[in-house]
């Protein structure tokens, strides 16, 4: 007598229905996870750009600028608050003309449906700290130094991130919906 191999149609149907139900139940959490990952990617990109501006200020021993823009990042890009791209460049001294060596780096924020809100421009002095500059030559100037926050949001995400820059130059990312406490070091 031969034994039957394989699945019966009923076994296959039950397995397929259970898998379909599990897939439907996990879809909302997968969508939020993807939105959170995109938002975190933008926050990390911003954090890296800010740190790059600090390092270049110290390395070149001159003021540098971290700027948001909606234009193609480059030496002559115009800063714009809440921009979708960023760039870092050194500032020219009085009587000096900026050339291609003043441009450090720039890029797009790598996230779909992610928005950034914050100041158009931040200036760092040769010690990597925030500084005021009323004549950057970029169309925007750095105001009185104070702690600064860039808010990163995505309508599909279940978190809201923030990149903070302190007056002393500390750059950190935190979750705006959590309070900073000993049990929650990622809170704002």
C-alpha positions in Angstrom: 0.0 0.0 0.0 1.3 3.4 -0.9 1.2 6.4 1.5 -0.1 9.7 0.3 2.5 12.5 0.0 1.9 16.2 0.1 -0.9 18.4 1.5 -4.6 18.1 1.1 -6.5 21.0 -0.3 -8.0 21.8 3.1 -4.5 21.9 4.8 -3.2 24.2 2.1 -6.3 26.5 2.3 -6.1 26.7 6.2 -2.3 27.5 6.0 -2.8 30.1 3.3 -5.6 31.9 5.3 -3.6 31.9 8.5 -0.6 33.5 6.6 -2.9 36.0 4.9 -4.3 37.1 8.3 -0.8 37.4 9.9 0.3 39.5 6.9 -2.7 41.8 7.2 -2.2 42.3 10.9 1.5 43.2 10.6 1.1 45.6 7.6 0.4 48.8 9.7 3.4 48.2 12.0 5.6 47.6 9.0 4.5 50.9 7.4 5.2 52.8 10.6 8.6 51.0 11.0 9.5 52.1 7.4 8.4 55.7 8.1 10.4 55.8 11.3 13.5 54.4 9.5 13.2 57.1 6.8 12.9 59.8 9.5 15.8 58.5 11.4 17.9 58.4 8.3 17.2 62.1 7.7 18.0 62.9 11.3 21.3 61.0 11.1 22.2 62.8 7.8 21.5 66.2 9.5 23.5 65.2 12.5 26.5 64.1 10.4 26.3 67.4 8.4 26.3 69.5 11.6 29.3 67.6 12.9 31.1 67.9 9.6 30.6 71.7 9.8 32.1 71.7 13.3 35.1 69.6 12.3 35.8 71.8 9.3 35.7 74.9 11.4 38.3 73.5 13.8 40.4 72.0 10.9 40.4 75.2 8.8 40.6 77.5 11.9 37.8 79.7 10.4 34.0 80.0 10.5 32.0 77.4 8.7 28.3 77.2 7.9 25.8 74.4 8.0 22.8 75.4 5.8 19.5 74.0 4.7 18.6 74.8 1.1 16.1 73.9 -1.6 18.7 74.5 -4.4 21.4 72.1 -5.5 24.0 72.1 -2.7 27.0 74.0 -3.8 29.2 77.1 -3.1 26.6 79.5 -4.2 23.4 77.7 -3.0 21.0 80.0 -1.2 20.1 78.9 2.4 16.4 78.3 3.1 14.6 77.6 6.3 13.0 74.1 6.3 15.0 73.1 3.2 15.1 69.6 1.7 18.8 69.6 1.1 21.9 70.7 3.1 25.5 71.9 2.6 28.6 72.8 4.6 31.0 75.5 3.5 33.7 77.7 5.0 33.2 81.5 5.1 35.5 83.9 3.5 37.4 86.4 5.6 37.0 90.1 4.9 38.7 91.0 1.6 38.8 87.3 0.6 36.9 85.7 -2.3 35.3 82.3 -1.8 36.3 79.7 -4.4 35.6 76.0 -4.9 37.9 75.1 -1.9 35.4 76.8 0.5 32.7 74.2 -0.4 33.0 71.2 1.9 30.0 68.9 1.1 26.3 68.8 0.7 23.4 66.4 0.0 19.8 65.5 0.0 17.9 64.2 2.9 17.3 60.5 2.2 13.6 60.2 3.1 10.3 60.4 1.4 7.5 62.3 3.0 9.9 63.6 5.7 10.0 67.3 6.6 12.7 69.2 8.4 11.9 72.5 10.2 14.6 74.7 11.6 16.8 77.6 10.9 18.3 78.1 7.4 21.8 78.6 8.6 24.1 77.9 11.6 27.7 79.3 11.9 30.4 77.5 13.8 33.6 79.2 15.0 37.1 77.8 15.0 36.4 76.0 18.3 33.3 74.2 16.9 30.8 76.3 18.8 27.8 78.3 17.5 28.6 81.9 16.7 26.7 85.0 15.3 27.7 86.3 11.9 25.9 89.3 10.3 27.8 89.1 7.0 28.0 85.5 5.8 27.5 86.6 2.2 25.0 83.9 1.6 21.8 85.9 1.8 21.1 84.6 5.3 23.0 85.4 8.5 23.6 83.6 11.8 21.8 85.3 14.6 22.6 85.5 18.2 23.9 82.1 19.3 21.5 80.0 21.3 20.5 76.4 21.5 18.9 75.3 18.2 16.6 72.4 17.4 15.7 71.0 14.0 12.4 69.0 14.1 12.1 66.0 11.8 8.6 64.6 11.1 6.8 62.2 8.9 3.0 61.9 8.8 3.2 58.1 8.6 5.6 57.7 11.5 4.7 57.1 15.1 7.7 59.1 16.4 8.9 62.7 16.1 12.7 63.2 16.1 14.7 66.3 16.9 18.3 67.2 16.3 19.6 69.6 18.9 22.7 71.8 18.7 23.8 73.4 22.0 25.5 76.7 22.3 28.7 74.8 23.3 28.5 72.8 20.1 27.0 69.5 21.3 24.9 67.8 18.6 22.4 65.1 19.6 19.3 63.4 18.2 16.4 62.8 20.5 12.7 61.7 20.5 10.4 64.6 21.1 7.7 62.5 22.6 9.9 61.2 25.4 11.3 63.2 28.3 15.0 63.0 29.1 15.3 60.8 32.2 17.7 58.2 33.5 15.6 55.4 32.0 15.1 57.3 28.6 18.4 58.7 27.4 16.9 59.2 23.9 14.3 61.7 25.1 14.5 65.4 24.6 
